[in-house]
Amino acid sequence: MVITLETAARILGKFNITFTAEGVRSLVQKGLLKTVPRHNSHIIRGSRYNYGIDLESLVAMLRKKSISDSDIKEALDM
């Protein structure tokens, strides 16, 4: 599944990791998050970036930071 950088920033903000799309971009550059190219998806149509964030890589990064699955699920259910 793909989410926008802005959505990823909101999720990561709940855990005080980063609060902006630029912060998410830096995590991508560090190799902590994986990107998915934009293929005119309705999910990332409203984003100003031409790629989205792979949700599985986001969840994996949160788990590596010892965040519980229940907290992750709660953040994803926004």
Beta strands, then each sheet from edge to edge (+ up, - down):
strand 1: 2-3
strand 2: 35-37
strand 3: 51-54
sheet 1: 1+ 3- 2+
end
